[in-house]
Amino acid sequence: MAINLEKGQRQSIDAPKFTVGLGWDSNSSSTGEGFDLDASVFLVGANGKLPSDNHFVYYNNLKSPDQAVVHTGDNLTGDGDGDDEKIQIDLSKIAPEVSEISFVVTIHHADTKRQNFGQIRNSFIRILDQSNVELVKYELDEDFSIETAVEFGRIYKRNDEWKFEAVGVGMKGGLQDYINKYN
């Protein structure tokens, strides 16, 4: 049975291989243009920074250098139920210089389309084992009315143990805010 987390809660991750699923729906009161949300993954070291540009995994860089993190591809519409984008993780392959994996979702061209996360609903991040059984889920219930990028969650290593934290923190500047944070 899955464990539903609240913002800030943490849960140990015992499975070395799993899938991180991210999902969302757009509200009907949209701006007239379709929403294109993108999941990005930042693999950072103990200093909170990317070891290299290739440790930023997204639709134009689908694999981390150690092949431990694999983005399954961009979903341009987010239509339908379930996960809109997925990230496959193999913790046994994680390079020693990586101590945290952050999952960020951004709205593509949010500025020009005048879109923000206040127009998005049913957002979640969940972890599924290799049998597709849901282990952990965090449903974002906040109204991010000005944010165009939201960190849904992170997986981090402490004392040789990997844990998932439900983060739910947004930024106004979009993906660039997170790139600046981790560079």
N, C-alpha and C positions, 0 to 999 in steps of 0.2 A: 504494500500500500504506500502510495506517495506521501511524502511529508510536505505540507504546504507551509511555506515560510512567510513571515512578515518582514517588512523593510528592516534591514540591519541584522536579521537573524542569520546564523551560520549552521552548516551541517557538514559533517565529515563525508568525504567521498571515498568509499572503499573500493569501487570498481576501477581497475586501471584503464579500461577502454570503455568509452561511453559517447553518447551523442548529446549535444546541447541544441535544443530546439527553441527558436524564438518566433513568437507569433503576435499578430496585431490585426485590427480592423480599422477602417477609416469611418468617421461619422458621415451621415448623409448630408449634413450641412457643410459640405466642402466648399472650396473656392472655385469650383467649376473645372478644375484640372485634376487628373488622377494623381494618387499618392504613389511614390516609389520610395519605399524604405529600404535601407541597406544595413545589414549586420556587419560589423567590423570587430576584429579581435586584435588586442594589443598584448604581446608577450613581453613582459618587462622583467628586469633584474631587480636585485635587492635595493638598488638605488632609485627604483621607480621609473627607470628610463628604458627605452628600446635598445637592445644590444646592437641592432642594425636596422636599416629600413625594411629588410625582408622579414623582420619579426612583427610587422604590421600586416595582418592577413585580412583580405577583403576581396571584393569581386574581381579586382585586377591582379591579385597575388593570392592564389587559392591555397597555398601550402606554406607552412613555416619551414625554415631551413633544415630543421631536424625531422621533418615530415610528421611531427607529433600532432599538429593541428591542421585540419583539412576543412576548408569551406566548400560546401557542396554546390555553391553557385547562387547567382543573383535571381531573386524573384521580383519581377518588375511591377507586379500589381498587388500582391498580398491577398488576392481573392481566394475564397474557400476557407474551410475549417482547418484546424491543426497548425502545425509548424509552417511558417512562411519561409524561413531560412534555417539551415542546419549546419552545425559545426561538429566534425568528428574529432575526438580527442583520444590520444593514446599516451597516458602519463608515463608509461615505461620508456618512451622515446624522448621525453622532454630533456633538452640540453641543460646541463648543470647551471648555466648562467641565467636561466629563467626561473623566477620564483612566484610569478603572478600572471594570470591570464584574465584580461578584462574584456567583457562583451558589451559593445556599444552599438546602439541602433540610431541611425540618422535619417533625416528626410532629404532625399536627393533634390537639389535645387529649391530648397525650402524658401529662400529669400525671394527668388523670382516668382514662385508660385504662391507666395504669401501663406505658407502652411506652417503649422507647428504641432507639437504633441498634444495640445488641447483638442485637436480635431481627430485624435487617434483614441481608440478604446479597445478593450479586451487585450491589452498587452501582457505578455508573459514570457518568462524564460523557464525552461525545465530541463532536467537531465534524465535521459533514458539509458537503460543498460543495453547490452548487446542483444537481448531478447525483446527489445522495444518496450520494456516495462518502465513506467515512470517512477523515478526514485525521489526526486525533489522538484517542487514547482513554486515559483514566485509570481503572483499576479500583481502587476503594478496598478494600484488603485488611485494614485494621485492624479490631479489635473495639472499637467505640465503646459500651462496656457501660453507661455512665451518661449519655451525651450524647443530647439530644433534637433537636439541630440540628447540621448539618455543612456547612461550606463545602467544596463539592466542587472548585471551581476558580475562577480569575479570569482575565480578559483585561485587560491593562494596556498603556498607551502609554509608550514610552521612546524618546527621540530620533526621533520621528515613525514609530516602528515598533510595531505591535501584536503582543503575545506572549500566549500562553496559559501559565498556571502550574497544575500539579496541586497543589492545596493539601491537602485531606484533614484539616482541623482541625475539631474539634467543640466544642460548648458545652453545658452542662447546663441553662441557663435557657430553651432553646427560641428561638423567633423573636425574643422580646423582647430577648435578649442581643445579637442582631445589629442590631436597630433602635436599641438604645442605643449600640452601637459606631459606627454610621454617622450618628447624629444629633448 
